[in-house]
């Protein structure tokens, strides 16, 4: 038992920060950075696409749905591989692996954000639209000031689930050797070649704590905001 704890304690800095002292973040730190970066791209992007699909309909809506279903119907691991090989061809140079995976995660997640947001908008009572139009709002103003704030509040629990899934999906970065938590745990295991159960149980516990803390944090903020709105 002590040996299991020792192997984790001896490599704890590397598991948490990677080679941060050399300017190369890794481990838990890189996992969080990739999650934050992908979320900052995926959620605003997905919401914007949902607004386009809601407002314009027709060919625009159908095209966005085809794009979203194509992305959601492909395993994320393939999206990562595609961007891993495609981006250097488009940019004419190598891109950092963490950036490539972050873009793949954002692209993949934005499709789910679009569907979730659009469902929240379409679930609102029709009376909200009629009241906004009667008040002299244009379609854009109605969406921005009346429907979107209500829709976003209603789908926030779904957003929490997508954000937690996004954090867990960062573990797929190991396939391109990006040194996030799962990758560095595998590197430590390959180096010491003892007690793999302890290392990967520790890794699973860290993911669980991160996801639980994230869900609790957002849920508390949601509860406080809802309470303030009701008052």
C-alpha positions in Angstrom: 0.0 0.0 0.0 2.8 2.4 0.9 4.5 1.7 -2.4 1.3 2.7 -4.3 1.2 6.0 -2.5 4.9 6.6 -2.9 4.8 6.2 -6.7 2.1 8.8 -6.9 3.8 11.2 -4.4 7.1 10.9 -6.3 5.5 11.9 -9.6 2.8 14.3 -8.2 4.3 17.5 -9.7 4.5 15.9 -13.1 0.9 14.6 -12.9 -0.4 18.0 -11.9 1.7 20.5 -13.9 3.8 18.5 -16.4 7.0 20.4 -17.3 5.6 23.8 -16.4 9.1 24.9 -15.1 10.3 24.5 -18.7 7.3 26.4 -20.1 5.5 23.2 -21.1 2.3 22.8 -19.1 0.9 19.3 -18.8 -1.1 17.0 -16.6 -4.1 18.4 -14.8 -3.1 22.0 -15.7 -3.1 21.3 -19.4 -6.4 19.3 -19.1 -8.0 22.4 -17.6 -6.5 24.8 -20.1 -7.7 22.7 -23.0 -11.2 22.5 -21.5 -11.3 26.2 -20.9 -10.1 27.0 -24.4 -12.5 24.6 -26.1 -15.4 25.9 -24.1 -14.7 29.5 -24.9 -14.8 28.5 -28.6 -17.6 25.9 -28.6 -20.3 27.6 -26.5 -20.4 31.1 -28.1 -19.9 29.4 -31.5 -22.7 26.9 -30.9 -25.1 29.6 -29.6 -24.4 31.8 -32.6 -25.1 28.9 -35.0 -28.4 28.1 -33.1 -29.4 31.7 -33.5 -28.7 31.5 -37.3 -30.7 28.3 -37.6 -33.6 29.8 -35.6 -33.8 33.1 -37.4 -33.2 32.2 -41.1 -34.5 28.6 -41.5 -34.7 27.2 -45.0 -31.4 26.3 -46.6 -29.4 27.9 -43.8 -31.1 25.7 -41.2 -30.9 22.6 -43.2 -27.2 23.2 -44.0 -26.4 23.7 -40.3 -28.3 20.6 -39.3 -26.4 18.5 -41.9 -23.1 19.9 -40.6 -24.0 19.2 -37.0 -25.3 15.7 -37.7 -22.1 14.9 -39.6 -19.9 16.0 -36.8 -22.0 14.3 -34.1 -22.1 11.1 -36.0 -18.3 10.8 -36.2 -16.3 9.6 -33.3 -14.3 12.4 -31.7 -11.1 10.5 -32.1 -11.5 10.8 -35.9 -12.1 14.5 -35.7 -8.8 14.8 -33.7 -7.0 12.8 -36.3 -8.4 14.8 -39.2 -7.4 18.2 -37.7 -4.0 16.7 -36.7 -3.2 16.1 -40.3 -5.3 18.8 -42.0 -4.3 21.9 -40.1 -0.6 21.7 -41.0 -1.6 21.4 -44.6 -3.8 24.5 -44.4 -1.4 26.6 -42.3 1.8 25.4 -44.0 3.4 24.7 -40.6 3.2 22.6 -37.5 0.7 23.5 -34.8 1.1 22.7 -31.1 -0.7 19.4 -30.4 -2.7 21.0 -27.5 -4.0 23.7 -29.9 -5.0 21.1 -32.4 -6.9 19.0 -29.9 -8.5 22.1 -28.4 -9.8 23.1 -31.8 -11.1 19.6 -32.4 -12.9 19.5 -29.1 -14.4 22.9 -29.8 -15.6 21.9 -33.2 -17.1 18.7 -32.0 -18.8 20.2 -29.0 -20.2 23.2 -30.8 -22.6 20.9 -32.8 -24.1 19.7 -29.5 -24.3 23.2 -28.2 -26.1 24.3 -31.3 -28.8 21.6 -31.0 -29.2 22.2 -27.2 -29.6 26.0 -27.7 -32.0 25.6 -30.6 -34.1 23.2 -28.5 -34.2 25.7 -25.7 -35.4 28.5 -28.0 -38.1 26.4 -29.7 -39.4 25.2 -26.3 -40.3 28.7 -25.3 -44.1 29.5 -25.4 -45.2 31.2 -28.6 -46.7 34.0 -26.5 -43.2 35.2 -25.8 -42.7 35.9 -29.5 -46.1 37.4 -30.0 -45.6 39.8 -27.0 -42.2 40.8 -28.3 -43.5 41.5 -31.8 -46.4 43.4 -30.3 -43.9 45.5 -28.3 -42.3 46.6 -31.6 -39.2 44.4 -31.4 -37.6 43.3 -34.7 -36.8 39.6 -35.2 -33.2 40.2 -34.2 -34.1 42.2 -31.1 -36.7 39.6 -30.1 -34.1 36.9 -30.2 -31.4 38.9 -28.5 -33.4 40.5 -25.7 -36.4 38.3 -25.1 -35.9 34.7 -26.3 -32.2 34.0 -25.9 -31.9 35.0 -22.2 -34.8 32.7 -21.3 -33.6 29.9 -23.5 -30.1 30.0 -22.2 -31.3 29.9 -18.6 -33.5 26.9 -19.4 -30.8 24.8 -21.0 -28.0 25.7 -18.5 -28.2 22.2 -16.9 -27.6 20.7 -20.3 -24.7 23.0 -20.8 -23.2 21.7 -17.5 -23.4 18.2 -18.9 -21.7 19.2 -22.1 -19.0 21.0 -20.2 -18.3 18.0 -18.1 -18.2 15.8 -21.1 -15.8 18.2 -22.7 -13.4 18.0 -19.7 -13.5 14.2 -19.9 -13.0 14.1 -23.7 -9.6 15.9 -23.2 -8.3 12.4 -22.2 -8.5 11.5 -26.0 -5.5 13.8 -26.5 -3.3 10.9 -25.6 -3.7 9.5 -29.1 -1.5 12.3 -30.5 0.7 12.3 -27.4 -0.4 15.7 -26.0 0.7 15.6 -22.3 -2.6 16.0 -20.6 -3.5 14.0 -17.4 -4.1 10.6 -19.1 -1.0 10.9 -21.2 1.4 11.8 -18.4 -0.1 9.1 -16.2 0.7 6.6 -19.0 4.2 8.0 -19.3 4.8 7.6 -15.5 3.5 4.1 -15.7 5.8 3.2 -18.6 8.7 4.7 -16.7 8.3 3.0 -13.4 6.5 -0.1 -14.7 5.0 -0.9 -11.3 1.7 -0.2 -9.6 -0.3 0.8 -12.7 -3.6 0.3 -10.8 -2.6 3.0 -8.3 -1.7 5.5 -11.1 -4.8 5.1 -13.1 -7.1 4.9 -10.0 -5.5 8.2 -9.0 -6.2 9.6 -12.5 -9.8 8.5 -12.4 -10.3 10.1 -9.0 -8.8 13.4 -10.3 -11.2 13.4 -13.3 -14.1 12.6 -10.9 -13.1 15.5 -8.5 -12.7 17.9 -11.4 -16.1 17.0 -13.0 -17.9 17.1 -9.6 -16.3 20.4 -8.7 -17.2 21.9 -12.1 -20.8 20.7 -11.9 -21.2 21.9 -8.3 -19.7 25.3 -9.1 -22.0 26.0 -12.1 -25.0 24.5 -10.3 -24.5 26.9 -7.4 -24.2 29.9 -9.7 -27.3 28.8 -11.6 -29.2 28.4 -8.3 -28.2 31.9 -7.1 -29.0 33.5 -10.4 -32.4 31.8 -10.5 -33.1 32.9 -6.9 -32.2 36.5 -7.7 -34.4 36.5 -10.8 -37.4 35.1 -9.0 -37.0 37.7 -6.3 
